[in-house]
Amino acid sequence: MTQFRIATRSYIDAQTNKRPGETKLGEMVQCAENEDWEEDLKNNDAGFVLLGIPEDIGVRANYGVGGAHTLWEPALKAILNVQHTEKLPGNNLFVLGAFDFGELMRLSEDKDVSQLRMMVQQIDEAVAPVIRKIVSAGKIPVVIGGGHNNSFPILQGTSMAMGKPVNCINMDAHSDYRQMEGRHSGNGFRYAKKNGYLDKYAVLCLHENYNAQDIVDEFEADDDLYHSFYEDMFVDNKLKFWQTIDKAIHHTANAATGLELDMDCIEYALSSAVSPCGIRAEEARRYIFACAGHCNAYLHITEGAVKLRNDREDTGTAKLVAYLVTDFLKYCTTPAKAGY
């Protein structure tokens, strides 16, 4: 039921708008030459591997607005049409492709929440082995979702490849640490923690109105968990934006760390939980810039959409994702100074 669609050279070329006198990223990226992508992955010198998880089953299993499956292809096209430069060399990126959950998505259309949560487990089982193979090959996965349910199999695959738990920094309006009530986009980090794949977790810019008190209490009582609130930085000015990032970096500095960004934390960005309040796109980029050099396990951009199931549309989401991904590619090997 689940297949992986390889991004072939002909497919990448078709998505790349070539122009005389310029070199686009898509003209320089590496890709699989045939279906045996594992050998091609091992035998190339790219440091990063780009892949998509186009699905919204996990979002709907968490009572969210579907549409996260629409982001991958527009975001890929936007990334491929960025300029190849000395600072952003395309040959350091291997474009692997995307999971094909088309049949599973079709079957999910008439399912209730409990059935959707069972389907999310099938997504977990497909995603984790691919992530494990990428990390085992010495590469850094750069993942475009899809729902935030995919944090679990990404952490699982990364941890299994490294043979130990990993840490994570997440910028998100929600903790995604809900109870283990069946898999969905709101509890990926809880499942990862309980299964021993996640050690220390830092989540930044939580919204006070949308995080239950019992979860907040748990974060405050558990030394493995760090959190900050959007209101602390942008409403009552208790904390500077860079300070909370520095604290998260310090909190996770003892082990390999993954970097996550949920698009619902960005003001008016089209996502499964669009909000009129949130960080600006500039601050999202500063977050990626500041954390990239300390978070070399993986990057996961999640919950964004170019079209939601309620018919809201914004094609600009794809270009914003291209900025975030390329910022990570530029700065992942260059740690930012504290108090940037």
N, C-alpha and C positions, 0 to 999 in steps of 0.2 A: 504493500500500500504506500510505502514511503520510498521515494527515490531521491537521488541527488543529481541535480542538473549541472553539469560541468560548464563553466564559462569558456567556450572555445575561442580561438583567435578570431575566427570569422564573426562570432557573436560580439566580441569586444570591439572589433573594427566597425561593425554596424552601429554600435552605440557611440562611437567616437567621431566628433565633427572635426575633421582634419582641415588645416588652413595653411596655405603657403607661408613660409617664414616663421612658423610656430611649431612647437612640438607639444602635443597634449599627453597627459599622463597615460591615456589609453593606448598610445602608440608605443609606450615603453614598458608597460606592466608585463609581468610574466604570467603564464597560465599553463594549464595541463595540455599536453599534446594529444592525449588519448584518454580513454576511460580509466586507465591505470594511473589515476592521479596521485596515488601515494608514492610511487616511484618518482614521478616528476617533481613532487613536493620535496622529497629528500635530496634530489639531485640538482636543486637550484640554490642560488645564493641570496634570495630575497629574505628579508628579516620579518616581514609581515604577511599575513594571509587574510584576505577579505572574503567573507561569506555572508549569505543572507539566510534568515529564518522567517520567510513570509507566511505568517499565520496570525489569526486573532482568536483562536479557540480559548487560550488561557485568559485573555481579557474578558471574553464573554462568560467564562466560568467564574469570574470574579465580579459579575454584574456590571462590567464596564461596557462602553460603547465600542463595538467592533470597527475594524478598519485598519488595524496595524499591519495587515498583510499587504497593503498597497504601497508601502514605503520602499521596499527593496529595489525594484527596477528603476524608479526615478532617481533614487539616491545613487545607485551605481552609475547611471548615466551622468549625473552631475559630477561625481568623483572622476570619472574617466576623462571629462572635458576640462579639468583643471590643468594649468600649465605645468609641464615637466621642467624643473629648474634644478640648479645645483643644490638648493636647500630642500627641494622636494623631488628626489629622483624616482621616476616611475618604476625603474627596474628593481627597486627595493620592495615592491609590492607584488605579491602573487595573488591574482584574482581566481579564487577556486570555483565559485558558483553559489548555488542556493539549493536548499532542500525543496523538494516538490511535495507539498502537503495538499495538493489539489483534491485528491480523492477523499482524504480525511476531512478537509474543509467542506466538501460537498455533503458528506455523511453527517456533519455536525449541524447542518442548517435547522433540523427539526428536533434537536436534542435539548433536554432540560439541563439545569446546572450540574446535577449529579452525574449525568452521562458525559457532559463536557469535561468534567474533572477526570473522568476515566480516560478520555481521549488525550488529555494533556500528558498522561503517563506514557502514551505511545510516542509523543513528541520528545519527551525526556530520553526515551530509549534510543531514538534515532540520533539526537543531537550529541549526547555525551561521547560516543565512540569517535565521532569525527573530530571533536575538539581534542580528545586525547591523542589522536594521531597527529594533529597539527602541532601540539605542544611537544610531543615526543620527538618530532622532527626538528626541534629547536627553533620553532617559529612562534610568533606572537599572533594569536587570533584577533581579528578586528571584525566584530559581528554587528550586523544591522538586523534588528527584529522587525516585526514580531513583538509578542507580549513580554512582560517582565518575568513571566513564568520561566523563561529560558535562562535566567540567572542560575537556576539550580543545575541543569545539565552542563552548563558552561563551567561552573565551579567544580562539578563532579569530574568532568573530563580533564580539567586542568590539574586538579588534585591527584587524580589517578596517574596521570603522566609524570607528575613530580614526585609521587610516592609520599606525599604529606599534605596536610591541610594548607590552604592558602588564605590570605586576607583579602578584604575588599573595601573599596571606598565607593560610595554611591551618592549621587546628587539626585534627590527625589522629594516630591511633596508628600510621599507616603513611605512608611518604613518597609513595606512588603515583608513584614515579619508576623503576619497573622498566624493563627493556630493551624495545626496540621489537620485540616478538615477535608482533605482531598486537594489535589494539585490545582493551582490556579495562579494568576499573575500577582496575587497579593501575599504569597507565602514562600516564594522561592528561596529566600535567605534562611528562613526557619528550617526548611527541609535540609538545606545544605549544612547548616549548623548541627542539626540533630544527627545527620548521617556522617559527620566527621570530615566533611570536605571544606568547611569554612571554619577558620579559627577566629580572627578578630574582624569585626564589622563596624564600619563607620558610615553613617548616613547623614547627609548635610541638607539643610534648608527644608526640613519637615514643616508642614503647615499645621499649626495648633488645632485648627478646626477639623482636621481629617485624620487624626491619629488617636486611637482609643487610649484612655488613661492607663489601663492595665499594661499595655505595651510600653508606654512611656515609663511607667514604674519599673518595668523589667529592664529597660535600657539603663536606667539610673542605678539599678542594683547589681548589674552584671559588668564586671571589669572588662570583659571581652567586647562589650558594645559601647559605641560612642555615638552621640547624636547632637545635632544643633537644630534650632528652629529658625525658619525664615523671619519670623517676627523679631527675634533677638537681634538680627542684623539690619532689617529694613523698616521696622516699625518703631521699636523703642531704643534702638542703637546700643544695646548692651554689649554687642560683639561686632568686630569688623569682619568683613567677608574673608579677607586673607587669613585672619586669625583662626577661623574655624577650619579652613583648609589645612593650615599648618598643624593644627591639633589632630586632624584626621591622618595626615601623613605620619606624624609622630606615633599615633596610636597603632598604625599598621606597619611600622618600620621593621619589625622583627622577622618578616617572612615575605615571600613573593606575593604581590598584591595585584588584583584585578581592578579595573576602573569601569564604573557604570554611570550612565546618565540616562534618566528617564525624561523624555521630552515634556512630560506634564509639569515639570518644574520651571519651564520657560514660559514667560508671560505670553499668552495667546497662541503659543505653538500648537498646531493641530495634533491632537493626541487623544487617547482613550478617555482622558479626564481633563479636557481643556479648561484652563483657569485664567481669569482676568488679572490675577495676582501671581507674581513669580519673578524669578530672576530674568534679566534681559539676555538677549543673545550674546552680547559682549561679555557678560559675566559668565555665561556658560563656556565661552571660549577661554576665558581666564582660568576657569576651573580645570579645563583640559590641559592648558599650558602648564599650570602649577603642579598638577598631579602626574603628568605623563612620564616625567623622568623617574618617578618613584614607583610607578605602576606598570611594570613590564611583563605582567602575566597575560593580560588580555585587555581589550576595550570592547564594551557592549553598549551600543546606542539602541534604546528600546522605546516602545509604545507610540512612536510617531506614526503619522499617516499623511497621505496626500488627499485621501477621501474617506470619510467615515460612513458608517452604515446609516446615519441619520442625514446623509447627503451634504454635510458640510465639506467643503473642499479648500485646499490651500497647497498649490504646487510648490510654494516657497519652502515648505518643510524639507524637501529633498536637497535644496541648495544649502540650507542651514546645516544639515547633516554632513554635507561635503566639507563645509568649513570645519566642523568638529573633528571629523575623521582625519583630515589633512593636518590639522593642528597636532593631533596625536602623533601622526607619522613624523612630523618635523621635530617634535620635542621629546619623544620617548627616550632618546639616548642622552638628553641634556637636562639634568635636574634643575628646576628653577630655584632661585635663592629664596630663603624664608622672607616673608614680608614683601613679596614681589610687587 
